[in-house]
């Protein structure tokens, strides 16, 4: 009861986004850097004492003393030599003095032109910049440190998406680099109103979280709501966008995902141009999209790269596959247990003859086979890639055939379980297919107790639950419930691209019009000149 109370209790009031101030202990006040070089040297040394990749070097700059400090594992050694050590060597050769420059910035402009920088005046800020991959330069007599940005963190290269593959369309995907992910979006949307805001979340990880939207298209209230929910997050670490997901989704006890995640830049761009918001987490190849509705999980970016007839047909197949994956096993249980009259006599005789030697009722054998297949599927995912697929396929064939020959299950049951599993793979969004797999077991129990009436009751309860859900205030079943006729051009079927003139109205974009009136060109009349 206590856990349920915590789960549904109201959230704390916002305390502001996590920044470098989180490095301070509770009740500790921020301290300014000292003008004494030795004091600053000891402050930094104590903070990183015992760290093998920390380097702190004393230097002479003309008649001045100073030191540099950085983490070897976070910087590019070549850039360190070219952009820091060489300019410092030149300054030492010139025998410079700070009295020759009106300010520290004048000194920086003379020797470190072109290198991204920040000036640091507080102790915990200096530590934070070192942790972020900056090289800090301290000079005796100056109460500021110069932070030079030359970090170089190795990430994997841009590859083809692994979970959201398509046949026709772009083949690039997001990586773990936040800068790379932002550039992939910028390359596609050359709009000066595209905005990216960064926040640092996680007391220990200080993870960079980027909020992206198109100003003038996205609803400003929606942007403020997402920003507010990000600011409320108080946690020790953020390692993936999935951690953010649980912090900002509407408080609802549901198995359905209330945020959409994608590793495809083209999908993220399409949603941005619809008026939605994306969240990119440094270190995660999956971007979050908000808000989301139920029908979004049946759409793929390839739908818009294929002719609209083919795209509509494939989308229709996804809806059918969802229903098959959800209720086919329960229909088998209900009909074979309670409703024999619904089957043709020859089919009934065939199924019952196959089950003649089976010692278990239909619900038990289908639960055993479903659990077996789930185990094989999970084993195939977790095992090394070279053998994982082989184990899942061969394991299913061998176990299924052995179970039939041993008389534990019937042949028709193996067909039902296999077809159900294949249908569950049709979903273009993996976390949505997981919800279907979980609910399948629930509806099987309903069918085992109440028959087809139980299946119907479950579907009614599921629809009631879906209607009650919200994603950032947007009804989860929009634009079907509530029914919005003008948004039906891209729900169950995809209308031609030129006919979709408006953006979805249920997210209330500030620029509802996507494109002006345009029509498909007609073939030229014989004898008439074409322009």
C-alpha positions as CSV (number, residue, x, y, z in Angstrom):
1,X,0.0,0.0,0.0
2,X,2.8,2.4,0.8
3,X,4.4,1.8,-2.6
4,X,1.1,2.4,-4.4
5,X,0.7,5.6,-2.4
6,X,4.1,6.8,-3.6
7,X,3.3,5.8,-7.1
8,X,0.2,7.8,-7.4
9,X,1.1,10.7,-5.1
10,X,1.6,14.2,-6.5
11,X,5.1,15.2,-7.6
12,X,7.3,17.6,-5.8
13,X,7.4,21.2,-6.8
14,X,10.0,22.1,-9.4
15,X,13.4,23.0,-7.9
16,X,15.1,24.0,-11.2
17,X,17.2,22.0,-13.6
18,X,20.2,20.2,-12.3
19,X,23.4,22.2,-12.9
20,X,27.0,22.2,-11.6
21,X,25.6,23.5,-8.3
22,X,24.6,19.8,-7.6
23,X,28.3,19.2,-7.0
24,X,27.9,21.1,-3.7
25,X,27.1,19.1,-0.6
26,X,23.8,19.7,1.2
27,X,24.0,23.1,3.0
28,X,27.4,23.9,1.5
29,X,27.9,27.4,0.0
30,X,29.6,28.1,-3.3
31,X,33.2,29.3,-2.9
32,X,35.0,31.6,-5.2
33,X,38.4,30.9,-6.7
34,X,41.3,32.5,-4.9
35,X,43.8,34.8,-6.5
36,X,46.4,32.7,-4.8
37,X,47.8,30.1,-7.2
38,X,48.8,27.6,-4.5
39,X,45.3,27.7,-3.0
40,X,43.6,27.0,-6.3
41,X,46.2,24.2,-7.0
42,X,45.3,22.4,-3.7
43,X,41.5,22.8,-4.3
44,X,41.7,21.1,-7.6
45,X,44.3,18.5,-6.5
46,X,42.1,17.4,-3.5
47,X,39.0,17.1,-5.7
48,X,40.7,14.6,-8.1
49,X,43.1,12.9,-5.6
50,X,43.8,9.3,-6.5
51,X,42.5,9.6,-10.1
52,X,44.9,8.1,-12.6
53,X,43.7,10.0,-15.6
54,X,44.0,13.5,-14.0
55,X,46.9,15.7,-15.0
56,X,47.9,18.9,-13.2
57,X,51.0,20.6,-14.6
58,X,52.8,23.8,-13.3
59,X,53.8,26.2,-16.1
60,X,55.6,29.5,-16.5
61,X,54.1,32.2,-18.7
62,X,56.8,34.8,-19.1
63,X,57.1,36.3,-15.6
64,X,53.9,34.7,-14.4
65,X,53.3,31.3,-12.7
66,X,50.3,29.1,-13.5
67,X,49.1,25.6,-13.9
68,X,46.9,23.6,-16.3
69,X,44.7,20.7,-15.3
70,X,42.5,18.2,-17.2
71,X,41.4,14.6,-17.5
72,X,43.5,12.7,-20.1
73,X,40.6,10.4,-20.8
74,X,38.3,13.3,-21.9
75,X,40.6,15.4,-24.2
76,X,42.3,15.1,-27.6
77,X,46.0,15.1,-27.0
78,X,46.7,16.5,-30.5
79,X,44.4,19.5,-29.8
80,X,46.0,19.9,-26.4
81,X,49.4,20.4,-28.0
82,X,48.2,22.6,-30.8
83,X,45.6,24.8,-29.0
84,X,47.0,25.0,-25.5
85,X,50.6,24.1,-25.1
86,X,51.9,25.9,-28.2
87,X,50.1,29.2,-27.4
88,X,51.4,29.0,-23.8
89,X,54.9,28.4,-25.1
90,X,54.6,31.4,-27.4
91,X,53.3,33.5,-24.4
92,X,56.3,32.3,-22.3
93,X,58.7,33.2,-25.2
94,X,57.1,36.7,-25.4
95,X,57.7,37.1,-21.6
96,X,54.1,38.5,-21.2
97,X,52.8,40.0,-18.0
98,X,49.1,40.4,-17.1
99,X,49.7,44.1,-16.6
100,X,50.2,44.2,-20.3
101,X,46.5,43.2,-20.8
102,X,43.5,45.1,-19.5
103,X,41.7,41.8,-18.7
104,X,42.1,38.1,-18.7
105,X,39.9,38.1,-21.8
106,X,42.3,40.2,-23.7
107,X,45.1,37.7,-22.9
108,X,42.8,34.9,-24.1
109,X,41.9,36.7,-27.3
110,X,45.6,37.2,-28.1
111,X,46.7,33.6,-27.6
112,X,43.6,31.3,-27.7
113,X,41.6,32.8,-30.6
114,X,39.2,30.4,-32.2
115,X,39.1,27.9,-29.2
116,X,35.7,27.6,-27.5
117,X,36.1,28.8,-23.9
118,X,34.4,29.8,-20.6
119,X,35.6,31.8,-17.7
120,X,35.2,30.1,-14.3
121,X,35.0,32.0,-11.0
122,X,33.8,29.3,-8.5
123,X,35.5,26.2,-7.2
124,X,32.7,23.7,-8.0
125,X,32.3,25.2,-11.5
126,X,36.0,24.6,-12.1
127,X,35.6,20.9,-11.1
128,X,32.5,20.6,-13.3
129,X,34.3,21.9,-16.4
130,X,37.2,19.5,-15.8
131,X,34.7,16.6,-15.6
132,X,33.2,17.9,-18.8
133,X,36.4,17.5,-20.7
134,X,37.8,21.1,-20.6
135,X,41.4,22.1,-20.0
136,X,41.6,24.7,-17.2
137,X,44.3,27.4,-17.1
138,X,45.0,29.1,-13.7
139,X,47.3,32.1,-13.5
140,X,48.7,33.5,-10.2
141,X,47.0,36.7,-9.1
142,X,43.8,36.1,-11.1
143,X,40.6,35.0,-9.4
144,X,39.3,33.3,-12.6
145,X,40.3,30.2,-14.5
146,X,40.1,29.9,-18.3
147,X,38.3,26.7,-19.5
148,X,39.2,25.7,-23.0
149,X,37.0,23.2,-24.8
150,X,39.1,20.6,-26.5
151,X,37.5,17.4,-25.3
152,X,37.3,14.4,-27.6
153,X,35.1,11.5,-26.6
154,X,35.1,8.5,-28.9
155,X,31.7,7.4,-30.2
156,X,30.7,4.8,-32.7
157,X,30.1,6.0,-36.2
158,X,26.7,6.5,-37.8
159,X,25.3,3.2,-38.9
160,X,22.0,1.7,-40.1
161,X,19.2,1.5,-37.6
162,X,19.1,-1.8,-35.8
163,X,15.5,-1.8,-34.4
164,X,13.6,0.4,-36.8
165,X,14.8,-0.9,-40.2
166,X,13.1,0.1,-43.5
167,X,13.6,-0.8,-47.1
168,X,13.2,2.6,-48.8
169,X,14.4,5.7,-47.0
170,X,17.5,7.1,-45.2
171,X,19.8,4.5,-43.6
172,X,21.4,6.6,-40.9
173,X,20.6,6.5,-37.2
174,X,21.3,8.3,-34.0
175,X,24.4,7.5,-32.1
176,X,25.5,8.0,-28.5
177,X,26.9,11.4,-29.3
178,X,24.5,14.3,-28.5
179,X,26.4,16.6,-30.9
180,X,26.1,14.1,-33.7
181,X,22.4,13.6,-33.1
182,X,21.7,17.3,-33.2
183,X,23.7,17.7,-36.4
184,X,21.7,14.9,-38.0
185,X,18.5,16.9,-37.3
186,X,20.1,20.2,-38.3
187,X,21.2,18.8,-41.6
188,X,17.6,17.9,-42.5
189,X,15.7,20.9,-41.0
190,X,17.4,24.1,-42.3
191,X,15.1,26.3,-40.3
192,X,16.4,29.2,-38.1
193,X,13.5,28.6,-35.8
194,X,14.7,25.1,-34.9
195,X,15.6,25.4,-31.2
196,X,17.7,23.2,-29.0
197,X,17.9,23.8,-25.2
198,X,20.3,21.9,-23.0
199,X,19.9,20.9,-19.4
200,X,22.2,19.0,-17.0
201,X,20.3,16.3,-15.1
202,X,21.7,13.8,-12.6
203,X,23.7,14.7,-9.5
204,X,26.5,12.3,-10.2
205,X,26.4,12.0,-14.0
206,X,25.5,15.6,-15.0
207,X,24.1,14.2,-18.2
208,X,23.4,16.6,-21.0
209,X,19.7,16.5,-22.0
210,X,18.6,18.5,-25.0
211,X,15.1,19.7,-25.6
212,X,14.3,20.2,-29.3
213,X,11.4,21.9,-31.0
214,X,10.5,24.3,-33.9
215,X,9.6,27.7,-32.6
216,X,6.4,28.9,-34.3
217,X,5.1,25.4,-35.0
218,X,5.2,23.6,-31.6
219,X,2.7,24.8,-29.1
220,X,4.4,27.1,-26.6
221,X,2.4,25.7,-23.6
222,X,3.4,22.2,-24.6
223,X,7.1,23.2,-24.7
224,X,6.7,24.9,-21.3
225,X,5.2,21.7,-19.9
226,X,8.0,19.5,-21.2
227,X,10.6,21.9,-19.9
228,X,8.9,22.0,-16.5
229,X,8.8,18.2,-16.2
230,X,12.5,18.0,-17.0
231,X,13.3,20.7,-14.4
232,X,11.5,18.6,-11.8
233,X,13.8,15.6,-12.2
234,X,15.9,14.9,-9.1
235,X,18.0,11.8,-9.4
236,X,21.5,10.6,-9.0
237,X,22.1,9.5,-12.6
238,X,20.7,9.5,-16.1
239,X,22.3,6.9,-18.4
240,X,19.8,6.6,-21.2
241,X,16.6,8.3,-22.5
242,X,14.6,5.4,-20.9
243,X,15.5,7.0,-17.5
244,X,14.0,10.3,-18.6
245,X,10.9,8.5,-19.9
246,X,9.8,7.3,-16.4
247,X,10.3,10.7,-14.9
248,X,8.2,12.8,-17.3
249,X,5.4,10.6,-18.5
250,X,1.9,11.3,-17.2
251,X,1.3,9.5,-13.9
252,X,-0.7,6.5,-15.1
253,X,-0.5,2.8,-14.2
254,X,-0.3,1.4,-17.8
255,X,1.6,-1.0,-19.9
256,X,1.3,1.2,-23.0
257,X,4.1,3.6,-23.8
258,X,3.2,7.2,-23.3
259,X,6.3,8.4,-25.0
260,X,7.6,7.5,-28.5
261,X,11.3,6.6,-28.9
262,X,13.1,6.5,-32.2
263,X,16.7,6.0,-33.4
264,X,15.8,7.4,-36.8
265,X,16.7,11.1,-37.5
266,X,14.1,11.3,-40.3
267,X,11.4,10.2,-38.0
268,X,12.4,12.7,-35.3
269,X,12.5,15.5,-38.0
270,X,9.0,14.5,-39.2
271,X,7.6,14.7,-35.7
272,X,9.3,18.1,-35.1
273,X,7.7,19.5,-38.2
274,X,4.3,18.2,-37.0
275,X,4.7,20.4,-33.9
276,X,6.0,17.7,-31.5
277,X,9.0,17.9,-29.2
278,X,12.0,15.7,-29.0
279,X,14.3,14.9,-26.1
280,X,17.9,13.8,-26.8
281,X,20.0,12.4,-24.0
282,X,23.8,12.4,-24.4
283,X,25.0,8.8,-24.4
284,X,21.7,7.4,-25.8
285,X,21.0,6.5,-29.4
286,X,17.2,6.8,-28.9
287,X,15.4,10.2,-28.9
288,X,12.1,10.6,-27.1
289,X,9.1,12.2,-28.8
290,X,6.3,13.9,-27.0
291,X,3.3,13.9,-27.0
292,X,2.3,10.5,-28.5
293,X,-1.0,8.9,-29.4
294,X,-1.9,5.3,-29.9
295,X,-1.9,5.4,-33.7
296,X,1.6,6.7,-33.8
297,X,2.9,3.2,-32.9
298,X,1.4,1.8,-36.2
299,X,3.2,4.4,-38.4
300,X,6.6,4.0,-39.9
301,X,8.7,6.6,-41.7
302,X,8.7,4.2,-44.7
303,X,4.9,4.8,-45.1
304,X,5.7,8.2,-46.5
305,X,8.5,7.0,-48.9
306,X,6.3,4.4,-50.6
307,X,3.3,5.2,-52.8
308,X,0.3,6.0,-50.6
309,X,-1.7,2.9,-51.6
310,X,1.2,0.6,-50.6
311,X,1.8,2.6,-47.4
312,X,-1.9,2.4,-46.5
313,X,-1.9,-1.4,-47.1
314,X,1.1,-1.9,-44.9
315,X,-0.4,0.1,-42.2
316,X,-3.6,-1.9,-42.4
317,X,-1.5,-5.0,-42.0
318,X,0.0,-3.6,-38.8
319,X,-3.4,-3.0,-37.3
320,X,-4.5,-6.6,-38.2
321,X,-1.3,-8.0,-36.8
322,X,-1.8,-6.2,-33.5
323,X,-5.2,-7.8,-33.1
324,X,-3.8,-11.2,-34.1
325,X,-0.9,-10.9,-31.6
326,X,-3.2,-9.8,-28.9
327,X,-6.2,-12.1,-29.1
328,X,-5.5,-15.1,-31.4
329,X,-4.3,-17.4,-28.5
330,X,-7.3,-16.4,-26.4
331,X,-9.7,-17.1,-29.3
332,X,-8.2,-20.6,-29.6
333,X,-8.7,-21.2,-25.8
334,X,-12.2,-19.9,-25.8
335,X,-13.5,-21.7,-28.9
336,X,-11.8,-25.0,-28.1
337,X,-13.0,-25.0,-24.5
338,X,-16.5,-23.3,-24.6
339,X,-17.7,-22.6,-28.1
340,X,-17.3,-25.8,-30.2
341,X,-20.4,-24.8,-32.2
342,X,-18.6,-21.9,-33.8
343,X,-16.2,-24.3,-35.7
344,X,-17.2,-26.3,-38.8
345,X,-17.7,-30.0,-37.9
346,X,-14.7,-31.2,-40.0
347,X,-12.4,-28.6,-38.4
348,X,-13.7,-29.5,-35.0
349,X,-13.1,-33.2,-35.5
350,X,-9.6,-32.5,-36.8
351,X,-8.6,-30.3,-33.8
352,X,-10.1,-32.7,-31.2
353,X,-8.4,-35.7,-32.8
354,X,-5.1,-33.9,-32.5
355,X,-5.8,-33.1,-28.8
356,X,-6.9,-36.7,-28.0
357,X,-3.7,-37.7,-26.3
358,X,-2.9,-34.2,-24.8
359,X,-3.0,-34.5,-21.0
360,X,-3.5,-30.7,-20.3
361,X,-6.5,-28.4,-21.0
362,X,-6.1,-25.9,-23.8
363,X,-5.2,-22.9,-21.5
364,X,-2.4,-24.8,-19.8
365,X,-0.8,-26.0,-23.1
366,X,-1.0,-22.6,-24.7
367,X,0.5,-20.9,-21.6
368,X,3.4,-23.4,-21.6
369,X,4.1,-22.8,-25.3
370,X,3.8,-19.0,-25.0
371,X,6.2,-18.9,-22.0
372,X,8.6,-21.3,-23.9
373,X,8.6,-19.0,-26.9
374,X,9.2,-15.9,-24.7
375,X,12.1,-17.6,-23.1
376,X,13.6,-18.5,-26.5
377,X,13.0,-15.0,-27.8
378,X,14.8,-13.5,-24.8
379,X,17.6,-16.0,-25.0
380,X,18.1,-15.1,-28.7
381,X,18.3,-11.4,-27.8
382,X,20.8,-11.8,-25.0
383,X,23.1,-14.4,-26.5
384,X,26.0,-13.4,-28.8
385,X,24.7,-12.2,-32.1
386,X,26.5,-15.0,-34.0
387,X,24.5,-17.7,-32.3
388,X,21.4,-15.9,-30.9
389,X,19.3,-16.1,-34.0
390,X,20.2,-19.7,-34.5
391,X,19.3,-20.6,-31.0
392,X,15.9,-18.9,-31.1
393,X,14.9,-20.4,-34.5
394,X,16.3,-23.9,-34.0
395,X,15.1,-24.0,-30.4
396,X,11.6,-23.2,-31.4
397,X,11.5,-25.8,-34.1
398,X,13.1,-28.6,-32.0
399,X,11.0,-27.9,-28.9
400,X,7.8,-27.5,-30.9
401,X,8.3,-30.7,-32.8
402,X,9.4,-32.6,-29.7
403,X,6.4,-31.3,-27.7
404,X,4.0,-32.5,-30.5
405,X,5.6,-35.9,-30.8
406,X,5.6,-36.4,-27.0
407,X,1.8,-35.6,-27.0
408,X,2.2,-32.6,-24.7
409,X,0.6,-30.1,-27.2
410,X,-1.3,-30.4,-30.5
411,X,-0.2,-29.4,-34.0
412,X,-2.7,-26.7,-34.3
413,X,-1.5,-25.1,-31.1
414,X,2.0,-24.8,-32.5
415,X,0.6,-23.1,-35.6
416,X,-1.4,-20.6,-33.4
417,X,1.6,-19.8,-31.2
418,X,4.0,-19.4,-34.2
419,X,1.6,-17.1,-36.1
420,X,1.0,-15.0,-33.0
421,X,4.7,-14.6,-32.5
422,X,5.3,-13.6,-36.1
423,X,2.4,-11.1,-35.9
424,X,4.0,-9.5,-32.8
425,X,7.1,-8.7,-34.8
426,X,5.2,-6.6,-37.3
427,X,5.0,-3.6,-34.9
428,X,7.6,-0.9,-36.0
429,X,8.1,0.2,-32.3
430,X,9.6,-2.4,-30.1
431,X,8.3,-1.2,-26.7
432,X,4.8,-1.2,-28.0
433,X,5.1,-4.9,-29.1
434,X,6.2,-5.7,-25.5
435,X,2.9,-4.3,-24.2
436,X,1.1,-6.5,-26.7
437,X,3.0,-9.6,-25.5
438,X,2.2,-8.9,-21.9
439,X,-1.5,-8.2,-22.4
440,X,-1.8,-11.5,-24.4
441,X,-1.4,-13.5,-21.2
442,X,-4.1,-11.4,-19.5
443,X,-6.6,-12.0,-22.2
444,X,-5.8,-15.7,-22.2
445,X,-6.9,-15.9,-18.6
446,X,-10.1,-14.0,-19.4
447,X,-10.8,-16.5,-22.2
448,X,-10.1,-19.5,-20.0
449,X,-12.6,-18.3,-17.4
450,X,-15.4,-16.6,-19.4
451,X,-14.8,-17.8,-23.0
452,X,-15.5,-15.3,-25.8
453,X,-17.4,-13.2,-23.4
454,X,-14.2,-12.8,-21.4
455,X,-12.3,-11.7,-24.6
456,X,-15.0,-9.1,-25.3
457,X,-15.0,-7.8,-21.7
458,X,-11.2,-7.5,-21.8
459,X,-11.3,-5.5,-25.1
460,X,-13.9,-3.2,-23.7
461,X,-11.9,-2.7,-20.5
462,X,-8.7,-2.1,-22.6
463,X,-10.5,0.6,-24.7
464,X,-11.8,2.3,-21.5
465,X,-8.3,2.3,-20.2
466,X,-6.9,3.7,-23.4
467,X,-9.5,6.5,-23.5
468,X,-8.4,7.5,-19.9
469,X,-4.8,7.9,-20.8
470,X,-3.1,11.2,-21.6
471,X,0.3,12.0,-23.0
472,X,1.2,15.5,-21.9
473,X,-2.5,16.3,-21.8
474,X,-3.2,14.9,-25.2
475,X,-5.9,12.1,-25.3
476,X,-4.1,8.9,-26.1
477,X,-6.7,7.7,-28.6
478,X,-6.9,11.1,-30.5
479,X,-7.9,11.7,-33.2
480,X,-10.2,8.6,-32.9
481,X,-11.6,9.4,-29.4
482,X,-12.3,12.2,-29.4
483,X,-13.1,11.9,-33.1
484,X,-11.5,14.7,-35.2
485,X,-12.5,14.3,-38.8
486,X,-9.9,16.6,-40.3
487,X,-7.1,14.5,-38.8
488,X,-8.3,11.2,-40.3
489,X,-6.1,11.6,-43.4
490,X,-3.2,9.9,-41.7
491,X,-4.6,7.5,-39.2
492,X,-5.8,4.1,-40.5
493,X,-4.9,4.9,-44.1
494,X,-2.4,7.4,-45.6
495,X,-3.8,9.9,-47.9
496,X,-1.6,11.3,-50.7
497,X,1.2,13.5,-49.4
498,X,0.0,16.5,-51.4
499,X,-3.5,16.2,-49.7
500,X,-2.2,16.5,-46.1
501,X,-2.5,20.2,-45.9
502,X,-2.7,20.6,-42.1
503,X,-0.8,19.4,-39.1
504,X,-2.6,17.3,-36.5
505,X,-5.0,19.6,-34.6
506,X,-5.0,17.5,-31.4
507,X,-1.5,18.8,-30.4
508,X,-2.6,22.4,-31.2
509,X,0.3,23.5,-33.3
510,X,0.8,27.3,-33.5
511,X,1.1,26.9,-37.3
512,X,-1.7,24.6,-38.3
513,X,-1.1,24.8,-42.0
514,X,1.6,22.5,-43.3
515,X,1.3,23.4,-47.0
516,X,-0.8,25.4,-49.3
517,X,-3.5,23.8,-51.5
518,X,-1.8,21.6,-54.1
519,X,-3.0,18.8,-56.3
520,X,-1.6,15.8,-58.1
521,X,-0.7,16.7,-61.7
522,X,-2.9,15.4,-64.5
523,X,-1.5,13.8,-67.6
524,X,-1.3,16.3,-70.6
525,X,-4.1,16.2,-73.1
526,X,-3.1,14.9,-76.5
527,X,-1.9,17.7,-78.7
528,X,-1.6,20.1,-75.8
529,X,1.8,21.6,-75.0
530,X,3.0,21.0,-71.5
531,X,4.5,23.9,-69.6
